[in-house]
Amino acid sequence: MATTPTVYSDARSLIDRGGIELLTSDVFDTLLWRDAASPHDLFVALGADLVDARLVPDHVTPADVLDARIHAERRARTTARREYGVGECTIEEIWQRMPAAWLEQIGGVAAGVTAEIEMEQRHLRPIEPAIELLQHAHGAGVSVALVSDTYFSSEQLLGLFAERGIELPPLFDLVASSEHRDNKAGKLLAHALEHHHINPRRVLHIGDNPHADAVAAHDAGTHFVGLDIPHAERIGPAMPHALASFSATHGTDAGASALSRELLLTAGGARDAGGGPAATYEFGVTVGGPLLAGFADWITARTADLGVRKVHYVLREGGFISDVVAALRPDAPRAAHVHASRWVMGRAAVIEGTPDELVRALIRRAAFRPDHVTEAFDIDRAAVTRVIGDGPLSDADFLPAIEAIANDEQLRTTIVESSAALRARVMRYLQRALDADDDRIVVCDIGWGGTIQEALQVMLTAEGWSVELIGLYLMLSNPGRDRVAGGARMSGFLPDDGVVPIGVERSTTSDPDIVMRTPEIVEQLCTPEIGTLVDIDDSGSPVLADDPGGALESRRTARRGVLDYARLRQTRLPEASADPRLRSDAYRRTLLAGLAGTIRRPSARLARELGRWEHDDVGGRGHEPLVPAGAADLLRFANAADTDMIGTRHVYWLHGAAALANGELAAQLDAVEAGVAAEELCPPSDVGQALIAVFPPDDTLATAQVATVPHRSSRGWSMLRLTAAVGQVRDVRIDIGTAALSFELGRLHIVGASGRVAVRIDRTDDERLRWIGGHPTDTHGGVLQAGGFLTVPFEDPVVDDVLEIDVAFRARPVGQSVRRITPRTMQRRVRSLADAARTRVEQLRQR
């Protein structure tokens, strides 16, 4: 079977076609990698070595050693540049410039050099595909030479390879910049070729640096294969940037930079039509890989502390988590799989029919309606509508409806009986799936609210099982933390510093809240191709819904990236699992920041792919993409100050939709995340208060309304939205503003949750519009006098529905010129404000 080309196979093809006599290769990040994001980060590890061995004065910290080592190298390069014209120096020249008191305690320059080389040896690993390429070239009769910009000598470089047990083919040459006082950006490669009298057109150079290696090969006239993914082609830097920041202060990134690079270069079948790594594979490798590897380490450490020998992974997502743990941690406790869904366990845990029990069983993302109760407990619909009415309810009416159900003795009794029958079936399954003899059972899942664990605990206690459930989750949401506060034993891997004083509003731009607003991304990453649990049959066997089937190959590719990362880290860096730096709260915060940053600022390429992923309803009945088809039409009028109008029911992934539909909005959101006030970017409307009001037949009082001064984008667009449960509706009134104004209509949509209502008006000359105190001026424009408004009448009054109404417009007072800010000007302003905010944040961190 033919294999998909990779950059390494590209190089092999050049060699195999003949005509190549010499393969020249860079060394660091081409043949060898360090488990840190930057070479300088290892000086933190060097500092720790010297401090632990008491080879530096007591007041010296690892960070001091880092600073001194960087400063010494800078001075050595300055001296070399002055003497040789090029700033290439030796490691001995660097150590000669370290503090004299330190050198005396260390034992001199030679002892310092030895300490650094020994530190390098511990942190270096071979890049196997590149080493294999050298061996392949040698086997094909092609000579091999190494050309490196380094302060190490040729002898020291060969010692590093030997210490790591790396077998190199016989070398034609080894050229180090420290010995030749020149570098690849100069004439180092050309000098090597001239010295050996080789025609450059018969030379292939490989390297990772797009400047030093690529330019050197171009200037020398050789073939070149770059061993890195161009920055412009990557899906986004959020996780790599977060890990690089951690590496700079802790001396390691758990090998994430190097492992990710190798996997993306050897992605094989996980490549897109352009030949680069598929966006979802890169997401799995660079974001999901470090995130779930850290989670797997944490699960293993926590279960060791608990002394348990088995972890019950809750299906669906728990099944993939257990795969990652198995790939990364052979020392992890035995895995058991348990089918459990919020839909089934919540329904089965209604013991007395209390409001809390009913909320746990019935809460769903969709608007609450009688059908949810009938589906949950197999109850006659008329019995439910008798208590809560026939139509869908607004969010505000959900809890009163639950209270009404709990207070109706007949309906509550029927629900409790139905729950008991389901619970009996569930218990038959749990008796086989759980260890009844254990007094503690560990369950593991993505987590969020811990609802399944709570329901399981309620059922087990009700059935007389004396067992404590312990939940280990990727992260806990606000309801999860509330359950912990109530005594539940559960914890989340990703930290949440979300405790705020009473009365203080919590920011919705914090890392935990960004992740919690769009949990579906991680959920779908971890969801294997099995449907959700919808029932347990009479024999105690799980009944599963069909898998939603949305973007299956895309999700498979992302999961493959995660598992590839876990397996490669276990193979190349198994000691990382015991590294205390990677068990710290700081590392967990780093992974959270990387995940949140990816959700906040996705590339359009990533947003396009992940936006196709589908989230299925809690009951397994229906599914929709994270970025629905209508999101582009909605968001093209939105601005950052009014995004609170757009709930997750309309767009699961707001930032992803913005990346695809509205670059200005994406830039505004980015600025807001960096600390810029949304109101500064989006000023209030110039025409005063806008209004949406819903009127019943034969009444002048509105049954629902919203009135506010909306904000406007740089292009002048404003939005207003209303969601309300209504009885009968005669018409809907729209006030664009209070002043005399002219306006352009973007859209006016009225949609009912039941599906019976769908009014979509995009033109001002639409015959369904009625003008009071105004008139259209063209197909999309109109004027209104002060106090004028629009109405949309209904010939057949709407009955018992939840209406979602939104209107988008841009308006200005009649006779007044409104200065328009162009999108380009706006983007420049947003970037400037965002850059200033990031600089300020970085300054505060450095303090």
C-alpha positions in Angstrom: 0.0 0.0 0.0 1.4 3.4 -0.9 2.3 5.7 2.0 1.4 9.4 2.1 4.5 11.5 1.5 6.1 13.4 4.5 9.0 15.8 4.6 11.3 12.8 5.4 10.0 10.8 2.5 10.6 13.9 0.3 14.2 13.8 1.3 14.4 10.1 0.7 13.0 10.5 -2.8 15.7 13.0 -3.7 18.3 10.6 -2.5 16.8 7.6 -4.2 16.5 9.3 -7.5 20.2 9.6 -7.6 22.3 12.7 -8.3 22.9 13.5 -4.6 26.4 12.8 -3.5 26.4 14.5 -0.1 23.7 15.0 2.6 24.4 17.8 5.0 22.4 18.1 8.2 21.8 20.6 10.9 22.2 19.1 14.4 19.9 20.6 17.1 16.2 20.4 16.4 17.0 18.4 13.3 18.9 15.3 14.7 18.6 16.1 18.4 15.8 17.6 20.5 15.7 19.0 24.0 12.7 18.6 26.4 12.4 22.4 26.6 10.8 24.9 24.3 14.1 27.0 24.0 17.7 26.0 24.4 18.1 28.8 27.0 15.4 27.2 29.1 17.7 24.4 30.1 19.9 26.9 31.9 17.2 26.8 34.6 17.9 23.1 34.9 21.6 23.8 35.0 21.0 26.3 37.7 19.0 23.7 39.7 21.9 21.2 39.3 24.5 23.7 40.6 22.2 24.9 43.5 21.4 21.4 44.6 25.1 20.4 44.5 26.0 23.6 46.4 28.4 24.6 43.6 27.3 28.2 43.7 26.9 30.6 46.6 23.9 30.1 48.9 22.1 33.2 47.7 22.2 32.1 44.0 18.9 30.7 42.5 18.4 28.7 39.3 16.9 31.9 37.8 20.2 33.7 38.7 22.2 31.0 36.8 19.9 31.4 33.8 20.5 35.1 33.7 24.2 34.8 34.3 24.6 32.2 31.6 22.7 34.2 29.0 24.6 37.4 29.9 28.0 35.5 29.7 27.1 34.1 26.2 26.0 37.6 25.0 29.4 39.0 26.1 31.4 36.2 24.6 29.6 36.6 21.3 30.2 40.4 21.4 33.9 39.7 21.9 34.0 37.2 19.1 32.2 39.6 16.7 34.8 42.2 17.5 37.7 39.9 16.9 36.5 37.7 14.1 33.7 39.7 12.5 31.1 37.0 13.4 29.8 36.3 16.9 30.5 32.6 17.0 32.2 31.6 20.3 33.1 28.5 22.2 31.5 27.2 25.4 34.8 27.7 27.2 34.7 31.4 26.2 31.2 31.7 27.6 32.2 30.1 31.0 35.2 32.4 31.2 32.7 35.2 31.6 30.6 33.6 34.4 30.9 35.3 37.8 34.4 34.7 39.3 33.1 33.7 42.7 30.9 31.0 41.1 33.8 29.7 39.1 35.9 29.4 42.2 33.3 27.4 44.0 32.4 25.3 40.9 36.1 24.4 40.3 37.0 26.6 37.3 35.9 27.0 33.7 36.5 23.3 32.8 34.3 22.1 35.6 31.5 24.5 34.6 31.7 23.3 31.0 31.6 19.7 32.1 28.5 20.5 34.3 26.7 22.1 31.4 27.6 19.3 28.9 26.3 16.7 31.4 23.1 18.7 31.8 22.7 18.8 28.0 23.2 15.0 27.8 20.3 14.4 30.2 17.9 16.5 28.3 18.8 15.5 24.7 17.0 12.9 22.7 17.4 11.7 19.1 14.9 12.6 16.4 14.6 9.1 15.1 13.2 9.8 11.6 16.2 12.1 10.9 18.7 9.7 12.2 17.1 7.0 10.0 17.4 9.4 7.1 21.1 9.7 7.6 21.5 5.9 7.8 19.4 5.6 4.6 21.6 8.1 2.8 24.7 6.2 3.8 23.2 3.0 2.6 22.5 4.6 -0.7 26.1 5.6 -1.1 25.6 9.2 -0.2 28.1 10.8 2.1 26.9 12.5 5.3 28.2 15.7 6.9 26.9 17.7 9.9 26.9 21.5 9.9 25.9 23.2 13.1 25.7 26.6 14.5 26.8 25.9 18.1 29.2 26.9 20.8 30.1 23.2 21.2 33.2 21.8 19.5 33.1 18.9 17.0 34.5 16.6 19.7 31.9 17.8 22.2 29.1 17.3 19.7 30.2 13.7 18.9 30.4 13.1 22.7 26.7 14.1 23.0 25.7 11.7 20.3 27.7 8.9 21.9 26.4 9.6 25.4 22.8 9.2 24.1 23.7 5.9 22.4 23.0 7.3 18.9 24.8 5.5 16.1 25.7 7.9 13.3 26.9 6.7 9.9 30.6 7.4 9.1 30.8 11.2 8.8 32.2 12.9 5.7 32.7 16.0 7.9 31.5 17.7 11.0 31.5 21.5 10.8 30.9 23.5 14.0 30.5 27.3 13.8 32.5 27.7 17.1 35.6 26.2 15.4 35.3 28.0 12.0 34.2 31.4 13.4 31.4 31.5 10.9 27.8 30.4 10.8 25.2 29.1 8.3 23.7 32.5 7.9 27.2 33.5 6.7 29.3 31.1 4.5 29.7 28.1 6.8 27.9 25.6 4.5 29.5 27.1 1.4 32.9 26.9 2.9 32.4 23.2 3.7 31.4 22.4 0.2 34.2 24.4 -1.4 36.7 22.7 0.9 35.7 19.3 -0.4 35.2 20.4 -4.0 31.6 19.2 -4.2 29.1 20.5 -6.8 26.4 22.2 -4.7 23.7 20.9 -7.1 24.6 17.4 -5.9 24.1 18.3 -2.2 21.0 18.0 -0.1 20.8 20.0 3.1 18.2 19.4 5.8 17.5 21.6 8.8 14.7 23.1 10.9 15.5 26.8 10.7 13.6 28.7 7.9 16.3 31.4 7.9 19.7 29.9 8.8 19.2 26.5 7.1 17.0 27.6 4.2 18.9 30.7 3.3 22.3 28.9 3.7 21.2 26.2 1.3 19.8 28.8 -1.2 23.0 30.8 -1.0 25.2 27.7 -1.4 23.0 26.5 -4.3 22.1 23.1 -2.7 18.8 21.3 -2.5 16.9 21.9 0.8 14.2 20.1 2.8 12.9 22.0 5.8 12.2 20.0 8.9 9.6 22.2 10.5 6.0 23.4 10.0 5.9 27.0 8.8 4.4 29.3 11.4 1.8 30.6 8.9 0.4 27.1 8.3 -0.1 26.3 12.0 -3.6 26.2 13.5 -2.6 28.7 16.3 0.1 29.3 18.9 -1.9 29.3 22.1 -0.9 26.0 23.6 2.7 26.1 22.3 3.0 29.7 23.6 1.7 28.7 27.0 4.0 25.8 27.2 7.0 27.9 26.1 6.2 30.4 28.9 6.2 27.5 31.4 9.4 26.2 29.9 11.1 29.5 30.3 10.6 29.5 34.0 10.7 25.8 34.8 13.2 24.5 32.3 10.9 22.0 30.5 7.8 21.8 28.4 7.6 18.0 28.8 9.1 17.7 25.3 5.9 19.1 23.7 7.7 21.4 21.2 9.9 18.6 19.8 7.4 15.8 20.0 4.8 17.9 18.2 7.2 18.9 15.5 8.2 15.3 14.8 4.6 14.1 14.7 3.5 16.9 12.4 6.5 16.2 10.1 5.7 12.5 9.9 1.9 12.9 9.9 1.5 10.6 6.9 -2.2 10.0 6.3 -3.2 12.7 8.6 -2.6 15.4 6.0 -4.9 17.9 4.3 -5.3 18.5 0.6 -2.4 21.0 0.6 0.1 18.5 1.9 0.4 19.9 5.4 -0.8 18.3 8.6 -4.6 18.1 8.8 -5.9 20.9 11.1 -7.7 18.4 13.4 -4.6 16.2 13.6 -2.5 19.2 14.6 -5.1 20.1 17.1 -4.9 16.6 18.6 -1.1 16.7 18.7 -0.4 20.2 19.9 -3.4 20.9 22.1 -5.1 17.6 23.0 -1.9 15.7 23.3 -0.2 17.8 26.1 -3.6 18.4 27.8 -4.7 14.7 28.0 -1.1 13.5 28.7 -1.1 15.8 31.7 -4.5 14.5 32.7 -3.3 10.9 32.4 -0.3 11.6 34.6 -2.6 13.3 37.2 -5.1 10.3 37.2 -2.3 7.9 37.8 -0.8 10.0 40.6 -4.1 10.5 42.3 -5.1 6.9 42.2 -1.7 6.0 43.6 -2.3 8.3 46.5 -5.8 6.8 47.0 -4.4 3.3 46.8 -6.9 2.0 44.4 -6.2 -0.7 41.7 -9.1 0.1 39.3 -10.5 3.2 37.7 -14.1 3.1 36.3 -14.0 5.2 33.1 -17.5 6.5 32.3 -18.5 6.0 28.7 -18.5 7.7 26.2 -15.7 10.2 26.8 -14.1 8.1 29.5 -13.4 5.3 27.0 -11.0 7.5 25.0 -9.4 8.9 28.2 -8.6 5.3 29.3 -7.0 4.8 25.8 -4.7 7.8 26.5 -3.9 6.5 30.0 -3.0 3.1 28.7 -0.8 4.5 25.9 1.1 6.8 28.3 1.1 5.1 31.7 1.7 1.4 31.8 1.8 1.8 35.6 -1.8 3.1 35.8 -4.5 1.1 37.6 -6.6 -1.3 35.7 -9.3 0.3 33.6 -13.0 -0.7 33.7 -15.7 0.8 31.5 -19.1 1.8 32.7 -22.0 3.0 30.5 -23.5 6.0 32.3 -25.2 9.1 30.8 -26.7 12.1 32.5 -30.0 11.3 30.7 -30.3 7.8 32.1 -28.7 8.2 35.6 -30.5 11.5 36.3 -33.9 9.9 35.4 -33.1 6.8 37.5 -32.1 8.8 40.6 -35.5 10.4 41.2 -36.2 8.9 44.6 -38.8 11.3 46.1 -39.6 13.6 43.2 -38.0 16.7 44.8 -37.3 19.7 42.7 -33.5 19.1 42.9 -34.0 15.5 41.6 -36.2 16.7 38.8 -33.8 19.4 37.7 -31.0 16.8 37.5 -33.2 14.6 35.4 -34.8 17.1 33.1 -32.4 20.0 32.5 -31.3 20.1 28.9 -29.8 22.7 26.5 -33.0 23.0 24.5 -35.9 25.1 25.7 -37.9 23.0 28.3 -41.2 21.6 27.0 -43.7 19.0 28.2 -42.3 16.4 25.8 -39.1 16.3 27.8 -41.1 15.0 30.8 -43.0 12.5 28.8 -39.9 11.2 27.1 -38.0 11.0 30.4 -40.6 9.1 32.4 -42.9 7.6 29.7 -45.9 9.6 31.0 -49.0 10.6 29.1 -48.5 14.1 27.7 -51.9 15.3 28.9 -50.9 14.7 32.5 -47.9 17.0 32.0 -49.6 19.8 30.1 -52.3 19.8 32.8 -49.6 21.1 35.2 -47.2 23.2 33.1 -49.1 24.0 29.9 -48.7 22.9 26.3 -45.9 25.0 24.9 -42.2 25.3 25.4 -41.0 27.4 28.3 -38.4 30.1 28.6 -35.4 29.6 30.8 -36.9 31.9 33.4 -40.0 29.6 33.6 -38.0 26.3 33.9 -37.6 26.3 37.7 -41.3 27.3 38.4 -42.4 24.5 36.1 -40.2 22.0 38.0 -41.7 23.3 41.3 -45.2 22.8 39.8 -44.4 19.2 38.8 -43.0 18.4 42.3 -46.0 19.9 44.0 -48.5 18.0 41.9 -49.0 14.8 43.9 -50.4 12.7 41.0 -47.8 13.7 38.5 -44.9 13.4 41.0 -46.1 9.9 42.1 -46.2 8.7 38.5 -42.6 10.1 37.9 -41.3 8.4 41.0 -42.7 5.1 40.0 -41.3 5.4 36.5 -37.9 6.2 38.0 -38.0 3.3 40.3 -38.6 0.9 37.4 -35.7 2.4 35.5 -33.5 2.3 38.6 -34.1 -1.4 39.0 -32.9 -2.0 35.5 -29.9 0.3 36.0 -28.9 -1.5 39.3 -28.9 -4.9 37.4 -26.3 -3.3 35.1 -24.3 -1.7 37.8 -24.1 -4.9 39.8 -22.1 -6.3 36.9 -20.1 -3.1 36.0 -19.1 -2.0 39.5 -17.2 -3.8 42.3 -19.8 -4.0 45.0 -17.3 -5.3 47.6 -15.2 -2.1 47.4 -16.0 0.7 49.8 -14.5 3.3 47.4 -15.0 3.4 43.7 -13.1 5.8 41.5 -15.0 7.1 38.4 -13.3 9.2 35.7 -14.7 11.3 32.9 -14.4 14.8 31.3 -16.5 15.9 34.2 -17.9 19.4 34.3 -20.9 19.3 36.7 -20.4 15.8 38.2 -24.1 15.1 37.6 -23.6 11.5 36.8 -21.5 10.8 39.9 -24.2 12.5 42.1 -26.9 10.4 40.5 -25.0 7.2 40.9 -24.3 8.0 44.5 -28.0 8.7 45.2 -29.0 5.4 43.5 -26.3 3.3 45.3 -27.2 4.7 48.7 -30.9 4.2 48.1 -30.3 0.6 47.2 -28.2 0.0 50.3 -24.7 0.0 48.9 -22.2 1.3 51.4 -19.8 2.8 48.9 -18.2 6.2 48.4 -17.7 7.4 44.8 -14.6 9.5 44.1 -14.6 11.4 40.8 -11.5 12.4 38.9 -12.4 14.8 36.1 -10.6 16.9 33.6 -12.4 20.0 35.0 -15.3 21.0 37.2 -17.8 23.7 36.3 -19.7 25.9 38.7 -22.3 23.1 39.5 -19.5 20.7 40.0 -17.8 23.0 42.6 -21.2 23.5 44.2 -21.5 19.7 44.6 -18.0 19.6 46.1 -19.1 22.3 48.6 -22.0 20.1 49.4 -19.8 17.2 50.4 -19.3 15.3 47.1 -15.8 13.8 46.6 -14.7 14.9 43.2 -11.9 17.0 41.8 -10.8 18.5 38.5 -7.4 18.3 36.9 -7.6 21.8 35.3 -7.6 24.4 38.1 -10.3 27.0 38.5 -9.5 30.1 40.6 -13.2 31.0 40.2 -14.0 31.8 43.8 -15.0 35.5 43.8 -16.4 37.5 46.7 -20.2 37.6 47.1 -21.6 40.5 45.2 -18.7 40.7 42.8 -19.5 39.8 39.2 -17.2 37.1 37.8 -15.5 37.8 34.5 -16.7 35.7 31.6 -13.3 36.0 29.9 -11.3 33.9 32.4 -9.7 30.7 31.2 -12.1 28.4 33.1 -15.2 30.3 31.8 -14.0 30.3 28.2 -13.5 26.5 28.4 -16.9 26.1 30.2 -18.7 28.2 27.5 -17.6 25.7 24.8 -17.1 22.4 26.6 -18.2 20.6 23.4 -14.8 20.9 21.8 -13.0 18.8 24.4 -16.1 16.5 24.7 -16.1 15.8 21.0 -12.3 15.3 20.9 -12.8 12.6 23.5 -16.0 11.0 22.1 -15.4 7.6 20.4 -17.8 6.4 17.8 -20.5 5.0 20.1 -23.8 6.5 20.8 -24.9 7.9 24.1 -26.6 5.7 26.7 -30.4 6.2 26.4 -31.8 3.3 28.5 -31.1 0.0 30.2 -33.2 -2.9 29.1 -34.9 -5.5 31.3 -31.9 -7.8 31.1 -29.6 -5.0 32.5 -27.9 -4.4 29.1 -27.1 -0.8 27.9 -29.3 0.6 25.1 -27.3 3.1 23.0 -28.4 5.8 20.6 -26.9 5.8 17.1 -23.6 7.8 16.9 -24.4 11.3 15.6 -22.0 10.6 12.7 -21.0 14.2 12.2 -17.5 14.8 10.9 -16.4 11.3 12.0 -13.1 11.3 10.1 -12.2 14.7 11.4 -12.7 13.6 15.0 -10.9 10.3 14.3 -7.9 12.3 13.0 -7.9 14.5 16.1 -8.0 11.5 18.5 -5.2 9.8 16.4 -3.1 12.9 17.1 -3.7 12.7 20.8 -2.8 9.0 20.9 0.3 9.5 18.7 1.5 12.2 21.1 0.9 10.0 24.2 2.7 7.0 22.6 5.7 9.1 21.4 6.1 10.8 24.8 6.1 7.4 26.5 8.7 6.1 24.1 11.0 9.1 24.0 10.5 10.7 27.4 9.1 8.2 29.9 10.7 9.9 32.8 8.4 13.0 32.3 5.7 11.2 34.2 7.8 11.4 37.4 8.9 15.0 36.9 7.6 17.1 39.8 7.5 20.2 37.7 4.8 18.6 35.6 2.7 17.8 38.6 2.6 21.4 39.8 -0.4 23.7 39.8 1.6 26.0 37.5 1.7 23.3 34.9 -2.0 22.6 35.2 -2.7 26.3 34.8 -0.4 26.3 31.7 -2.5 23.6 30.0 -5.7 25.4 30.9 -4.3 28.6 29.4 -3.3 26.8 26.2 -6.7 25.2 25.8 -8.6 28.4 26.6 -6.4 30.4 24.2 -7.0 27.9 21.4 -10.8 28.2 21.9 -10.5 32.0 22.1 -8.2 32.6 19.1 -8.6 29.8 16.6 -7.3 30.1 13.1 -10.0 30.2 10.4 -8.6 26.8 9.3 -9.1 25.2 12.7 -12.5 26.9 13.2 -13.7 25.6 9.9 -12.8 22.0 10.9 -13.9 22.0 14.5 -17.0 23.9 13.7 -18.2 20.9 11.7 -18.0 18.7 14.8 -21.5 17.9 16.1 -22.8 17.9 19.6 -25.7 15.6 20.3 -28.6 16.3 22.8 -28.4 14.9 26.3 -31.1 12.4 25.4 -29.3 11.3 22.2 -32.2 12.7 20.1 -30.7 15.2 17.6 -27.4 16.9 17.1 -26.0 20.1 15.5 -22.6 21.4 14.6 -20.6 23.6 17.0 -20.8 26.4 14.4 -24.2 26.1 12.8 -24.9 27.1 9.2 -26.9 30.2 10.4 -24.1 31.5 12.6 -22.4 33.5 9.8 -25.6 35.4 9.1 -26.1 36.2 12.7 -22.6 37.1 13.7 -21.8 39.3 10.7 -23.8 42.1 12.5 -22.5 41.4 16.0 -20.0 43.3 18.1 -18.1 42.4 21.2 -20.3 44.6 23.5 -23.4 42.7 22.6 -22.2 39.1 22.5 -24.0 38.3 25.8 -27.2 38.4 23.6 -25.9 35.3 21.7 -26.3 32.3 23.9 -24.9 28.8 23.5 -28.2 27.6 22.0 -27.6 29.8 19.0 -23.8 29.3 18.6 -21.9 26.7 20.7 -18.5 28.1 19.7 -18.7 31.9 19.5 -15.0 32.5 18.9 -14.9 29.9 16.2 -17.9 31.3 14.4 -16.4 34.8 14.7 -13.1 33.6 13.1 -15.1 32.4 10.1 -17.9 35.0 9.8 -16.7 38.3 11.2 -13.0 39.2 11.4 -13.8 42.5 13.1 -15.7 40.7 15.9 -12.9 38.2 16.3 -10.4 41.1 16.7 -12.7 42.8 19.2 -13.1 39.6 21.3 -9.3 39.2 21.2 -8.9 42.8 22.5 -11.5 42.2 25.2 -9.6 39.1 26.4 -6.5 41.3 26.6 -8.3 43.7 29.0 -9.8 46.3 26.7 -13.3 47.4 27.6 -15.8 46.3 25.0 -17.6 49.7 25.3 -14.4 51.4 24.2 -14.4 49.4 21.0 -18.1 49.6 20.4 -19.7 53.0 21.3 -23.5 53.3 22.0 -25.9 54.0 19.2 -26.3 57.6 18.1 -30.1 57.3 17.8 -31.0 56.4 21.4 -32.9 53.5 22.9 -34.0 50.6 20.7 -36.9 48.3 21.6 -38.5 44.9 20.8 -41.9 44.4 22.2 -44.4 41.5 21.8 -48.2 42.3 22.0 -51.1 39.9 22.6 -54.5 40.3 20.7 -56.7 43.1 22.0 -54.3 44.6 24.5 -52.0 47.6 24.4 -49.6 46.2 27.1 -46.7 44.2 25.9 -46.3 40.7 27.3 -42.6 40.7 26.8 -40.1 43.4 25.8 -36.5 44.5 25.9 -35.3 48.1 25.6 -31.7 49.3 25.7 -29.3 51.6 23.9 -27.4 49.1 21.7 -23.7 49.3 20.8 -22.4 49.6 17.3 -19.5 48.1 15.4 -17.0 50.0 13.4 -19.2 49.5 10.4 -22.1 51.0 12.3 -24.1 47.8 12.8 -26.2 47.3 16.0 -28.1 44.3 17.3 -31.0 43.8 19.6 -32.4 40.4 20.7 -35.3 39.1 22.8 -36.2 35.6 23.9 -39.5 35.2 25.7 -42.2 32.6 26.4 -45.5 34.0 25.1 -49.2 33.0 24.9 -51.0 34.6 22.0 -49.2 37.1 19.9 -50.8 39.8 17.7 -47.7 41.6 16.5 -44.1 42.4 17.3 -42.9 46.0 17.5 -39.4 47.2 16.6 -38.1 50.6 17.6 -34.8 51.4 15.9 -34.2 54.4 18.1 -35.9 57.4 19.7 -34.6 60.1 17.5 -35.6 61.0 13.9 -33.3 58.7 12.0 -32.4 56.9 8.7 -31.4 53.3 8.8 -30.3 50.3 6.9 -31.9 46.9 7.8 -29.5 43.9 8.1 -32.0 41.3 9.3 -35.2 40.9 11.3 -35.8 37.3 12.4 -38.6 35.9 14.5 -38.3 32.2 15.2 -40.4 30.0 17.5 -38.9 27.2 19.5 -41.8 24.9 18.4 -40.9 25.4 14.8 -44.3 26.8 14.0 -43.0 30.4 13.6 -40.3 31.5 11.2 -40.3 35.1 10.0 -37.2 36.2 8.2 -37.2 39.8 6.8 -34.0 41.2 5.2 -35.6 44.0 3.1 -37.3 47.2 4.2 -39.8 46.9 1.3 -41.0 43.5 2.6 -44.8 43.6 2.6 -44.9 42.0 6.0 -43.6 45.2 7.6 -45.9 47.9 8.8 -44.5 51.4 9.2 -45.7 53.8 11.9 -44.2 57.3 11.4 -41.8 56.3 8.6 -41.4 54.7 5.3 -38.8 52.7 3.3 -36.4 54.6 1.0 -35.1 51.6 -1.0 -34.9 47.9 -0.7 -32.8 47.9 2.5 -33.2 51.5 3.9 -35.8 53.6 5.5 -36.5 56.7 7.7 -38.4 57.0 10.9 -39.5 60.2 12.6 -39.0 60.6 16.3 -41.2 58.0 18.0 -41.7 56.1 14.7 -41.4 52.3 14.7 -42.0 49.1 12.7 -44.4 46.3 13.4 -44.7 42.7 12.2 -48.4 41.6 12.5 -49.5 38.0 12.6 -52.7 37.1 10.8 -52.8 33.8 12.8 -51.8 34.7 16.3 -48.9 32.7 17.8 -50.0 30.4 20.6 -47.8 29.2 23.5 -44.3 29.4 22.1 -40.9 30.7 23.0 -40.0 33.4 20.5 -36.5 34.4 19.7 -36.5 37.8 18.0 -33.4 39.6 16.7 -33.0 42.7 14.6 -29.8 44.1 13.1 -29.5 47.6 11.7 -27.2 50.6 11.3 -28.8 54.0 11.9 -27.9 57.7 12.2 -29.9 60.7 13.2 -31.5 62.6 10.3 -29.4 65.5 9.2 -26.4 64.5 11.3 -23.2 63.1 9.7 -21.9 60.1 11.6 -18.2 59.5 11.2 -17.7 55.9 10.0 -14.7 54.0 11.2 -13.4 51.7 8.5 -12.8 48.0 9.3 -9.1 48.4 8.6 -8.9 51.4 11.0 -10.8 49.4 13.6 -8.6 46.4 13.3 -5.5 48.6 13.7 -7.0 50.2 16.8 -8.0 46.8 18.3 -4.5 45.3 17.6 -2.9 48.4 19.2 -5.1 48.1 22.3 -4.6 44.4 22.5 -0.8 44.7 22.2 -0.7 47.3 24.9 -2.8 45.1 27.2 -0.6 42.0 26.6 2.5 44.1 27.3 1.0 45.3 30.5 0.1 41.8 31.6 3.6 40.5 30.8 5.1 43.3 32.8 2.9 42.4 35.8 3.9 38.7 35.5 7.6 39.5 35.4 7.2 41.4 38.7 
